[in-house]
Amino acid sequence: MSRVIKIIFFLVVAVLIILSTIWIRESQAESIESALREIRAEQYKTISRLEHQQKTKLVFESAINIEKTLQIQRQAFKSHSELDIAKQRDSLYEELSHLYHTVEKYGIKQVLFTLPNSTVFLRLHNPSEFGDELVKEREGIHLTNSSLKVINGFEGGDGAIALRTVYPLIYQKEHLGSVEFGVSTSSIESSLEKILGGQVHFIFDKRVYSEKEYKLEQSIVSDDFLHGKWSLHNLNNRDGFKEKKEFIDVMNHLKNIDRLQEHLLEYRTITRYISLNNNSFIVSFNPIKNIKGQYIGH
């Protein structure tokens, strides 16, 4: 009898050891997955913002925050004649138009000058459109002109959602307005793909951005989000996806994952490992905020 009890005892202990080993492994896996999510999220935030800031700071310091450019802006600010303001606008465009054609190749799609009251003085990317007041429409420009601080973040405007940096224009301690640089989300996607590998796509909250105004379309992964119409173009033979269909299959598979839709709307950082058609994929969703600090997508 005592031998039977001993056998049962050892069996129970063995089962407990096995269960505890499994629990430890699962716990370790969860910890590793959590750490990977945080690393991936920090990589995204650091790389996308740092690269954008480096580009715009270089352009700002070398071509805009210099005496010749600031003097043109100052003359426009001081002028009370529409004819003279138009003359200064033409001068500024002539001075910087070549610059815009250069920086456009590096993803800076919008360069916009405003006066201190946030009225548009010059759009280098669209010089025929000027004079509109952006106090209510563009939070970043308004914040920079009121605080004289550099403001950075995602914001919609001019028919596009972009990562924008707004610099105050100050000459001889006098505030002359601001200049905004907008880097397109498609450019950020391409840059991150080169650095991080794999595919990178933005999805935007339907409650924040309209499909028509910003040239967006229904996201494959969630009915609550939209993506840019450019996002699924030219996917063939890139970064482990044999064809566009394979990428779409992965996205469709994600839709069926338990509580994913709920977690996307809660703006959690999400990482999922997927096995599909004898291939393995890691998919991460990293929340993004706009200039106001509001969540707008992933």
Order of alpha helices (4+ residues) and beta strands (2+ residues): alpha-alpha-alpha-beta-beta-alpha-beta-beta-beta-alpha-beta-beta-beta-alpha-alpha-beta-beta-beta-beta
